[in-house]
Amino acid sequence: MNNMSRIFVWAALMLLAQTQVMAQGTVDDYKRAFAIRGKYSHKMAGGDVKAHMIRGGHKFWYSVWDGKNTVYKEVDADKNTVTLLSENPEKPRRRQFQGPQRHWMEVPDEKDGVRISPDSSLVVFHRDNNLWIGKRTDNTPVLPFVTPAIPADARPLTTNGDSTYYYSSWGTFSPDGRYFATVRIKPAPKHYVYYVESTPAKQLEPVLHKQEYAKPGDSLNYRVPVVVEVATGKVVEPSTELFDKQYYVSAPQWDKNSRTLTFEYNERGHKVFRVLELSAETGQVRTLIEERNDKYVNYNRQERHDFEDGRFILWTSERDGRHHIYLYNRQTGKLVRQVTKGEFYVRGIQKVDEKNGQVYFSACGMNPKEDPYLIHYYKIGIDGKRLKCLTPEEGNHAATYTEDMQYLIDTYSTISTPPVTVLRSGKDGRVIRTLETADISRLKAEGWQAPEVFVAKGRDGVTDMWGLIRRPTNFDPQKKYPVIEYIYSGPGDQYVPKSFTPWIWTLDDLAELGFIVVQLDAMTTSFRTRQFEEVCYKNLKDGGLPDRIAWIRAAAEKYPYMDIDRVGIYGCSAGGQNALAAVLWHGDFYKAAYAACGCHDNRMDKIWWNEQWMSYPIDSSYEECSNTVNAYRLERPLMLVVGELDDNVDPASTMQVVAALEKAGKDFELVVLPGIHHSMGENYGEHKRYDFFVRHLLGKEPPKWNLFK
């Protein structure tokens, strides 16, 4: 072939490539993207089983979509029968009482409500920063959070409380009624966030909203467990030596002996966590269990079970690098044994059967041949022997047990294999009968295909990263496709779907516009090893991004139609922080970012999330990880989205990024959503996200919006 021929062939190929690219991001692609959630909804029959145990026996009921309607069925495990019910079993239930509604960020003052003595003759309540006590005058039920009429004979039980150090009424009587245990609280100043609702529904003028919202570094309530003798009002208040640097101290709970109480201490900075015992008579405090970690103790994951006889405590911990179960001697505070051990991760304890010496738990990672995030259910002897898997089939399992653990209903699936629901024996996991097998024929008729599970090494070249690849339904392997990553990399969980999901909102819609959309769990996320997650420590800007880049590169090496010269990223909340961080620190790889409601500076976000991972006291790592401080780095297209009423992440966090970008002379787009709370963008922002990536990754001007009315 001569030079002129080569030039002609090259030009033809380039023209063909451009034609293929131009065929993406069209009006038809948009229409498919907007329609896809409705297209796939309610097309699976027999799959979405929601099981409920009926107390006091071996019966269950469950709901399921049968292809036309939601139906309800009752299962009698003893008789091995299934009965179709005529209505929802929950429908006749009486409406349960709801106490005063508080925002989830609000710290209650604990001054409301009453507590009733074991013989129902006395009530304790709060008045003037102290505890008061009186005789019950009638037998009408006392509702939580509601203070009844004050007994005529009410008298102060304590007298030394004041506004700077008061008694909580949220205490408990000892089983023998001799004592009342609670906490004294030294209240901290409350931190508030303010929001202007620009377009309220009921008036023209804006409305100012105020919300309690503690942020990293704020002072916190100081809580001291106390015991009050009911007959005399004598107060036993312990030394705070073992719980003095508080993040939180739990309310003390009585042991059955009416002489000791147990409470938990979470140290500020989360490097120490203690289970403590308090003597009601002497005020002596001793340590039963102590957790220490040079980075953080993952306190949200810990579970504790106190044995009925008071001899042992079952406790979960990540101390060996994975989450496992440990048995402690309550009397000595010494470790008896590690009950579970191995390269797997305990996800939860369902029951401790003390009588038969067994623990029922769920875990992932025990089967090296399958996805390490898939959950199975097990039981094991408290002696650490006789481990038995009750749900052995490959898949992500969700189980509901009878109270005595004799039977369970188990629904399992993978992202590509539809759900199966079975009734099992709790003794050995034997399948007694199949209750439902999902039918996805209508889903397939709509053109549905499962996303691909893809595994590749992360930054270290050793550790597997697991994720999904979603292609458009009109996928053509001869075309080149830009790649968009959906990201949420907050520690404390894993985020890639593992169960069968007909419509994955984070992936499916965008793919229809002519993109390959991916999602993966990288380092800084949970349920692999402590080391895997702890990459996040004082380093939330990392977001597992080096692992994600390695994974996407590996995918593109296998699938050359993935164009990694055009990679975008988007996310909300912590994912919004991650998405902006991707273009600030890895702009050579990520070419465009959409960041919604991001916690862009961890000093501006909620205290519990950020001090857990970024630690306390506040140090230079907060600035180093701040998207606001590092906004000057931006060299790629960016769309910022914020809801003006975001009560999860302070919307000022986004606006401070805006100010920093303007100061640095950076070009970007801002979408403010009036009246919207914490959100990826709602319908308007979603359309803006489509246009943003079509414009910056496909290089096309998006279709006019009036074409979709």
C-alpha positions in Angstrom: 0.0 0.0 0.0 1.4 3.4 -1.0 1.4 6.5 1.1 -1.6 8.0 -0.6 -3.6 4.8 0.0 -2.6 4.8 3.7 -3.7 8.4 4.0 -7.0 7.7 2.4 -7.7 4.6 4.7 -6.7 6.7 7.8 -9.0 9.5 6.8 -11.9 7.1 6.2 -11.3 5.4 9.6 -11.3 8.8 11.3 -14.5 9.8 9.6 -16.1 6.5 10.6 -15.0 7.0 14.2 -16.4 10.6 14.3 -19.7 9.3 12.8 -19.9 6.7 15.5 -19.2 9.2 18.3 -21.7 11.7 16.8 -24.4 8.9 17.0 -24.2 9.2 20.8 -26.0 11.7 23.1 -28.9 12.0 20.6 -32.5 12.8 21.4 -33.3 9.1 21.2 -30.6 8.3 23.7 -32.0 10.9 26.1 -35.5 9.5 25.7 -34.2 6.0 26.5 -32.3 7.4 29.5 -35.4 9.1 30.9 -37.6 6.1 30.2 -35.4 3.3 31.5 -36.5 3.2 35.2 -40.1 2.9 34.1 -39.2 0.4 31.5 -37.7 -2.0 34.0 -40.0 -1.4 37.0 -42.4 -4.2 38.0 -41.1 -6.5 35.3 -39.7 -9.1 37.7 -42.2 -11.4 39.4 -41.6 -13.4 42.5 -38.3 -11.7 43.4 -38.9 -8.8 45.8 -39.8 -10.9 48.8 -40.1 -9.1 52.2 -40.4 -11.6 55.0 -41.7 -11.0 58.5 -41.5 -13.4 61.5 -44.8 -13.9 63.4 -43.9 -13.9 67.1 -44.6 -16.9 69.4 -44.3 -19.7 67.0 -43.0 -21.0 63.7 -44.9 -18.9 61.2 -43.9 -16.1 58.8 -45.7 -13.9 56.4 -44.2 -12.2 53.4 -45.2 -9.9 50.5 -44.2 -10.3 46.9 -45.0 -8.8 43.5 -46.6 -11.6 41.4 -46.3 -9.7 38.1 -49.7 -7.9 38.5 -50.1 -7.1 42.2 -48.5 -7.3 45.6 -49.7 -10.5 47.3 -49.3 -11.7 50.8 -48.6 -15.2 52.0 -48.3 -17.0 55.3 -45.8 -19.8 55.9 -46.3 -22.4 58.6 -42.9 -23.9 58.9 -44.0 -26.8 61.2 -46.7 -27.9 58.7 -44.6 -26.9 55.6 -47.6 -25.1 54.2 -48.0 -21.7 52.3 -51.4 -19.9 52.4 -52.4 -17.0 50.2 -53.7 -14.2 52.4 -56.6 -11.9 51.4 -55.0 -8.7 52.7 -51.8 -7.1 54.1 -51.3 -8.6 57.6 -50.0 -5.2 58.8 -53.1 -3.3 57.8 -55.2 -4.0 61.0 -52.3 -3.0 63.3 -53.0 0.0 65.6 -51.1 3.1 64.9 -48.2 3.2 67.2 -47.5 6.2 69.4 -44.9 8.6 68.1 -43.1 11.0 70.5 -42.0 14.5 69.6 -40.2 14.6 66.2 -36.6 15.6 66.4 -34.1 16.1 63.6 -31.6 13.3 63.5 -28.7 15.8 64.2 -30.4 17.2 67.3 -29.0 16.1 70.7 -31.9 15.7 73.2 -31.7 17.5 76.5 -33.2 14.4 78.2 -35.5 16.4 80.4 -38.8 15.0 79.2 -40.8 11.9 80.1 -41.0 9.8 83.2 -39.7 6.5 84.5 -41.8 4.0 86.4 -40.5 1.8 89.3 -40.6 -2.0 88.9 -43.7 -2.3 91.1 -45.4 0.5 89.2 -46.0 2.6 92.4 -43.5 5.4 91.8 -42.6 7.8 89.0 -39.4 9.8 88.5 -39.3 12.9 86.3 -37.2 16.0 85.7 -37.9 19.4 87.2 -35.6 22.4 87.7 -32.5 20.5 86.7 -33.1 17.8 89.3 -34.9 14.5 89.7 -38.3 14.4 91.4 -40.2 11.4 92.6 -43.8 10.7 93.5 -46.5 8.0 93.8 -48.5 7.1 90.8 -52.1 8.2 91.3 -53.7 5.8 88.7 -52.9 2.9 86.4 -53.3 4.7 83.1 -50.5 3.8 80.7 -47.5 6.2 80.7 -46.5 7.1 77.2 -42.9 7.7 76.3 -41.8 11.4 76.1 -45.1 12.5 77.8 -45.0 13.8 81.4 -48.2 12.9 83.2 -49.9 15.0 85.9 -47.4 15.7 88.7 -48.3 13.6 91.8 -49.5 15.7 94.7 -46.8 14.2 97.0 -43.9 14.8 94.5 -40.7 15.6 96.2 -37.1 16.3 95.1 -35.0 13.2 94.8 -31.9 15.2 94.1 -31.2 18.8 95.0 -27.7 19.7 93.7 -28.5 19.9 90.0 -28.3 23.3 88.2 -28.4 24.5 84.6 -24.6 23.8 84.2 -24.8 20.3 85.5 -28.2 18.7 85.6 -29.8 15.3 86.0 -31.3 13.4 83.0 -34.7 11.9 83.5 -33.9 9.2 81.0 -32.7 6.7 83.7 -33.8 3.3 85.0 -34.7 1.8 88.3 -32.7 -1.1 89.6 -34.6 -4.4 89.3 -35.2 -4.4 93.0 -36.4 -0.8 92.9 -33.9 0.4 95.5 -31.9 2.7 93.1 -32.4 5.0 90.2 -29.5 5.3 87.7 -29.1 8.0 85.2 -26.4 10.5 84.0 -25.6 14.1 85.0 -25.0 16.3 82.0 -22.8 19.3 81.6 -24.4 20.8 78.5 -22.2 22.2 75.8 -23.2 25.2 73.7 -25.2 24.1 70.7 -24.0 24.8 67.1 -26.7 25.8 64.7 -26.8 25.9 60.9 -29.2 28.4 59.2 -31.0 27.9 55.9 -33.1 30.4 53.8 -36.0 28.7 52.0 -36.3 31.0 49.1 -39.6 29.7 47.7 -41.9 28.4 50.4 -45.1 26.9 49.3 -47.4 28.9 51.6 -46.0 32.4 51.4 -44.1 34.8 49.1 -41.5 35.8 51.6 -38.5 33.5 52.3 -38.4 31.5 55.5 -35.4 31.2 57.8 -34.8 27.7 59.2 -32.5 26.8 62.1 -31.0 23.4 62.8 -28.8 22.0 65.5 -25.7 20.7 63.9 -22.5 19.9 65.7 -19.3 20.1 63.6 -15.7 18.8 64.1 -14.0 20.5 67.0 -17.2 21.6 68.7 -17.6 21.1 72.4 -19.9 18.2 73.4 -22.1 17.4 76.4 -20.2 15.9 79.3 -22.0 12.9 80.8 -21.3 11.3 84.2 -23.3 8.1 85.3 -24.8 8.5 88.7 -26.8 6.3 91.1 -29.5 7.7 93.4 -30.9 5.7 96.4 -34.6 6.1 96.2 -35.3 6.0 99.9 -32.7 8.6 101.0 -31.8 10.5 97.9 -28.2 9.7 98.4 -26.2 10.2 95.2 -23.3 8.0 94.2 -21.2 9.8 91.6 -18.0 8.1 90.4 -14.6 9.4 89.5 -14.4 10.1 85.8 -10.8 8.9 85.4 -11.7 6.1 83.1 -14.0 8.2 80.9 -12.8 11.7 81.1 -12.0 12.6 77.4 -15.5 12.0 76.2 -17.0 11.8 72.8 -19.9 10.0 74.3 -20.8 8.1 77.5 -23.9 5.9 77.3 -26.6 5.7 79.9 -25.8 3.0 82.5 -27.8 -0.2 82.3 -28.5 -2.3 85.4 -27.2 -5.8 85.7 -29.6 -8.3 87.2 -28.0 -8.3 90.6 -29.2 -4.6 91.2 -25.6 -3.9 92.5 -23.7 -3.1 89.3 -24.3 -1.3 86.1 -22.6 -1.4 82.7 -22.0 1.6 80.4 -19.8 2.4 77.4 -17.2 5.1 76.9 -16.2 6.4 73.5 -13.1 8.6 73.7 -12.9 11.8 71.7 -10.9 11.0 68.6 -12.1 7.3 68.8 -8.8 5.7 69.6 -10.0 4.2 72.8 -13.4 2.5 73.6 -14.2 0.9 76.9 -17.0 -1.1 78.4 -17.1 -0.1 82.0 -18.8 -1.4 85.2 -20.1 0.9 88.0 -20.8 -0.2 91.5 -24.1 1.2 92.8 -22.9 1.2 96.4 -19.3 2.5 96.1 -19.2 4.3 92.8 -16.1 2.3 91.9 -15.6 2.0 88.1 -13.6 -0.8 86.5 -12.8 -1.7 82.9 -14.5 -4.9 81.5 -13.3 -4.5 77.8 -11.0 -2.0 76.2 -10.4 -1.4 72.5 -7.4 0.6 71.3 -6.3 1.6 67.8 -3.7 4.1 66.7 -6.1 5.3 64.0 -9.7 4.7 65.1 -11.9 2.2 66.8 -14.8 1.4 64.5 -17.3 1.9 67.2 -20.4 1.9 65.0 -19.7 -1.7 64.0 -19.2 -3.2 67.5 -21.8 -5.4 69.0 -22.1 -6.5 72.7 -24.1 -9.3 74.3 -24.2 -9.7 78.1 -25.0 -13.2 79.3 -28.0 -13.7 81.5 -26.0 -15.2 84.3 -23.6 -12.3 84.4 -20.5 -14.5 83.7 -19.6 -13.6 80.2 -19.8 -10.9 77.5 -19.8 -11.6 73.8 -18.0 -8.7 71.9 -17.1 -7.9 68.3 -13.9 -6.2 67.3 -11.6 -5.5 64.3 -8.5 -5.9 66.4 -7.0 -8.7 64.3 -7.6 -6.8 61.1 -11.1 -8.2 60.4 -14.4 -8.0 62.3 -14.7 -11.1 64.6 -16.5 -12.3 67.7 -14.7 -12.6 71.1 -15.8 -14.0 74.4 -14.9 -12.2 77.7 -15.1 -13.3 81.3 -17.2 -10.6 83.0 -15.9 -11.3 86.4 -12.2 -10.9 85.5 -12.4 -8.7 82.4 -10.1 -11.2 80.7 -10.5 -12.5 77.1 -11.6 -16.2 77.2 -11.3 -16.8 73.4 -11.7 -15.5 69.9 -14.9 -17.3 68.8 -14.6 -16.6 65.1 -11.3 -16.3 63.3 -10.1 -16.3 59.7 -10.0 -14.3 56.5 -13.6 -13.4 56.6 -15.6 -10.5 58.0 -18.5 -10.8 60.5 -21.3 -8.6 59.3 -23.7 -9.0 62.3 -24.9 -11.2 65.2 -28.5 -12.4 64.9 -28.7 -14.3 68.1 -26.7 -15.7 71.0 -28.3 -18.9 72.2 -26.8 -19.2 75.6 -28.7 -22.4 76.5 -27.2 -24.3 73.6 -23.9 -22.5 73.5 -24.3 -21.2 69.9 -23.9 -17.9 68.1 -25.9 -17.1 64.9 -24.1 -14.6 62.7 -23.7 -13.3 59.1 -20.4 -12.9 57.4 -18.8 -12.2 54.0 -15.5 -13.4 52.5 -15.5 -16.9 53.9 -15.7 -18.5 50.4 -12.5 -17.6 48.5 -14.1 -18.7 45.2 -16.8 -16.0 45.2 -17.3 -12.2 45.5 -15.9 -11.4 49.0 -18.8 -9.1 49.7 -21.5 -11.7 49.4 -23.3 -12.3 52.8 -24.0 -15.8 54.1 -25.5 -16.9 57.4 -23.7 -19.2 59.9 -23.8 -20.6 63.4 -20.9 -21.6 65.6 -20.4 -22.9 69.1 -19.4 -20.3 71.7 -16.4 -22.5 72.2 -15.3 -21.6 68.6 -16.1 -25.0 67.2 -18.8 -26.6 64.9 -19.0 -23.7 62.4 -21.9 -24.4 60.1 -23.0 -22.4 57.0 -26.8 -22.3 56.9 -27.0 -20.6 53.5 -24.4 -22.2 51.3 -25.6 -21.3 47.8 -23.6 -18.7 46.0 -25.3 -15.3 46.3 -26.0 -12.4 48.6 -28.3 -13.7 51.3 -30.9 -12.0 53.5 -32.5 -14.1 56.2 -35.4 -13.8 58.7 -35.4 -16.3 61.6 -38.1 -17.5 64.0 -37.5 -16.3 67.6 -36.1 -19.7 68.5 -33.9 -19.9 65.4 -35.5 -23.2 64.4 -36.4 -21.9 60.9 -35.4 -19.1 58.6 -36.7 -17.6 55.3 -33.7 -16.9 53.1 -33.7 -14.8 49.9 -30.5 -15.0 47.8 -29.3 -13.7 44.5 -26.3 -12.1 42.7 -26.3 -9.0 40.5 -26.8 -11.3 37.5 -28.8 -14.2 38.9 -32.4 -13.5 40.0 -33.7 -14.1 43.5 -34.7 -17.4 45.0 -36.6 -17.5 48.3 -36.5 -20.7 50.4 -37.7 -21.9 53.8 -34.7 -23.5 55.7 -34.0 -25.4 58.9 -32.1 -23.4 61.4 -30.4 -26.6 62.6 -28.5 -27.4 59.5 -29.6 -25.0 56.7 -31.5 -27.8 54.9 -34.0 -26.4 52.3 -37.5 -27.4 53.4 -39.3 -25.9 50.5 -38.8 -23.2 47.8 -41.2 -20.4 48.3 -40.5 -18.1 45.3 -38.3 -18.2 42.2 -38.1 -14.9 40.4 -39.3 -14.8 36.8 -37.4 -12.2 34.8 -38.8 -13.1 31.3 -40.6 -9.8 31.0 -37.5 -7.9 32.1 -35.5 -9.7 29.4 -38.1 -9.0 26.8 -37.5 -5.3 27.5 -33.9 -5.7 26.5 -32.5 -5.9 30.0 -29.0 -7.3 30.5 -27.1 -7.7 33.7 -24.1 -5.5 34.3 -20.7 -7.2 34.2 -18.9 -7.9 37.4 -15.3 -6.9 36.8 -12.3 -7.6 39.1 -8.8 -6.0 38.8 -5.9 -5.2 41.1 -5.7 -1.9 42.9 -2.8 0.5 43.5 -0.7 -2.1 45.2 -0.9 -4.6 42.3 -2.0 -7.3 44.7 -5.5 -6.5 46.2 -8.6 -7.2 44.1 -11.1 -4.4 43.6 -14.6 -5.5 42.7 -16.9 -3.5 40.6 -19.5 -3.3 37.9 -19.5 -2.3 34.2 -22.7 -1.1 32.7 -22.9 -0.7 28.9 -25.8 1.0 27.0 -28.6 -1.3 25.7 -27.6 -0.4 22.1 -24.0 -1.2 22.8 -21.7 -1.5 19.7 -18.2 -2.9 20.4 -17.0 -1.2 17.2 -17.6 2.2 18.8 -15.5 4.1 21.3 -17.3 5.0 24.6 -16.3 7.6 27.2 -16.3 6.2 30.7 -18.2 7.7 33.7 -17.6 6.5 37.2 -20.3 6.8 39.9 -18.4 7.2 43.2 -19.3 7.0 46.9 -16.3 6.2 48.9 -17.3 6.9 52.4 -15.8 4.5 54.9 -18.2 2.6 57.1 -19.9 0.5 54.3 -19.5 -0.8 50.7 -21.6 0.6 48.0 -21.6 -1.6 44.8 -24.9 -3.5 44.6 -24.5 -7.2 45.2 -28.1 -8.5 45.0 -30.2 -8.7 41.8 -31.3 -5.2 40.9 -33.4 -4.7 37.7 -32.6 -1.0 37.6 -29.4 0.5 39.1 -30.1 4.2 39.2 -26.4 5.1 39.5 -25.5 3.4 36.3 -28.3 2.6 33.9 -29.7 6.0 32.9 -26.3 7.6 32.0 -25.2 4.6 30.0 -28.1 5.1 27.6 -26.6 8.4 26.5 -23.6 6.6 25.0 -21.3 6.0 27.9 -19.9 3.1 29.8 -20.7 3.7 33.4 -18.8 1.9 36.2 -18.9 1.6 40.0 -16.5 -0.1 42.3 -15.5 -0.5 46.0 -11.9 0.6 46.4 -9.7 1.1 49.4 -11.2 3.4 52.1 -14.5 1.4 52.0 -15.4 -1.4 54.3 -15.9 -5.2 54.9 -12.6 -6.4 53.5 -9.9 -5.7 56.1 -9.2 -2.9 58.6 -6.1 -2.0 56.6 -8.2 -1.7 53.4 -10.5 0.8 55.0 -7.9 2.7 57.1 -6.4 4.2 54.0 -9.1 6.9 54.7 -7.6 7.9 58.0 -6.9 11.7 58.0 -6.9 11.2 54.2 -10.5 11.4 53.0 -9.3 13.1 49.8 -7.9 9.7 48.8 -11.3 8.2 48.1 -9.6 5.1 46.8 -8.9 7.0 43.6 -5.6 5.4 42.8 -7.3 2.0 43.0 -10.1 3.2 40.8 -7.7 4.5 38.2 -5.9 1.2 38.1 -9.2 -0.7 37.9 -10.5 1.4 35.0 -7.2 1.1 33.1 -7.3 -2.7 33.5 -10.9 -2.7 32.2 -9.9 -0.6 29.2 -7.0 -2.9 28.5 -9.5 -5.8 28.2 -12.1 -3.7 26.4 -10.5 -1.3 24.0 -13.8 0.4 23.3 -13.5 2.0 26.7 -11.9 5.4 26.0 -9.9 6.3 29.0 -8.8 9.5 27.5 -12.4 10.6 28.3 -13.3 9.6 31.8 -15.8 11.5 34.0 -16.9 11.0 37.6 -19.9 12.0 39.6 -21.3 11.5 43.2 -23.3 13.0 46.0 -22.5 13.8 49.6 -19.2 12.0 50.4 -19.4 11.0 46.8 -19.6 14.7 45.9 -16.5 15.3 47.9 -14.8 12.4 46.1 -15.9 13.5 42.6 -14.4 17.0 43.1 -11.3 15.6 44.7 -10.8 13.4 41.6 -10.4 16.4 39.3 -8.4 18.4 41.8 -5.7 15.7 42.5 -6.1 13.4 39.5 -7.1 15.7 36.7 -4.7 14.0 34.4 -7.1 11.0 34.4 -10.5 12.3 35.3 -11.6 14.9 32.7 -14.9 16.1 34.1 -16.7 16.0 37.5 -20.3 16.5 38.7 -20.4 17.0 42.5 -23.7 17.2 44.3 -24.2 18.3 47.9 -20.6 17.5 48.7 -19.0 17.7 52.2 -16.1 19.6 50.6 -14.3 20.6 53.8 -14.6 18.1 56.6 -14.6 20.9 59.2 -17.9 22.1 57.8 -19.7 18.7 58.0 -21.3 16.7 60.8 -19.1 15.9 63.8 -19.7 12.1 64.0 -18.8 11.3 60.4 -15.7 13.5 60.2 -14.1 13.1 63.6 -14.4 9.3 63.1 -12.2 9.3 60.1 -10.2 12.6 60.3 -9.7 12.4 64.1 -9.6 15.0 66.8 -8.3 17.5 67.6 -8.6 19.3 64.3 -5.2 19.5 62.6 -3.6 20.3 59.3 -5.0 17.1 57.7 -8.4 18.8 57.5 -6.9 21.5 55.3 -4.9 19.1 53.2 -8.1 17.2 52.4 -10.3 20.2 51.8 -11.7 20.7 48.3 -12.2 24.4 49.3 -8.6 25.0 50.3 -7.4 23.1 47.1 -9.9 24.6 44.7 -7.1 26.4 42.9 -6.0 23.1 41.5 -9.1 22.8 39.2 -8.2 22.5 35.5 -11.2 20.3 34.4 -14.9 21.0 33.7 -16.9 20.9 37.0 -20.6 21.2 37.8 -21.4 21.8 41.5 -25.0 21.1 42.7 -26.5 22.0 46.0 -29.9 22.0 47.6 -30.6 25.2 49.5 -32.2 23.2 52.4 -29.6 20.5 52.6 -30.0 19.3 56.3 -27.4 16.6 55.9 -24.4 18.5 54.6 -24.3 22.2 55.3 -24.9 23.9 51.9 -22.4 26.5 52.8 -19.7 23.9 52.2 -20.5 24.0 48.5 -20.8 27.8 48.4 -17.4 28.1 50.0 -16.0 26.1 47.1 -17.7 28.4 44.8 -16.1 31.4 46.5 -12.7 29.8 46.3 -13.1 28.9 42.6 -14.2 32.5 41.8 -11.2 33.9 43.8 -8.9 31.6 41.8 -10.5 32.7 38.5 -11.7 29.2 37.6 -14.5 28.3 35.2 -17.2 26.0 36.5 -21.0 25.6 36.6 -23.3 25.9 39.6 -26.8 24.5 40.0 -28.7 25.7 43.1 -32.0 23.8 43.8 -34.6 25.9 45.6 -36.5 24.1 48.3 -34.5 20.9 47.9 -32.7 19.0 50.7 -29.8 16.5 50.4 -30.0 15.3 46.8 -28.1 14.1 43.7 -30.0 16.8 41.8 -33.7 15.8 41.5 -35.1 15.8 37.9 -33.7 19.2 37.0 -30.2 18.4 38.2 -30.3 15.0 36.6 -31.0 16.5 33.2 -28.2 19.0 33.9 -25.9 16.1 34.7 -26.8 14.4 31.4 -26.0 17.6 29.4 -22.8 18.2 31.3 -21.2 14.8 30.4 -22.6 14.9 26.8 -21.0 18.3 26.3 -17.6 17.6 28.0 -17.1 13.9 27.2 -18.9 13.3 24.0 -18.1 16.8 22.7 -21.6 17.4 21.5 -24.1 20.1 22.2 -27.0 18.4 24.1 -30.5 18.4 22.6 -32.8 21.3 23.4 -34.9 20.7 26.5 -38.2 21.6 24.7 -37.8 18.4 22.7 -38.6 16.3 25.8 -41.9 18.1 26.8 
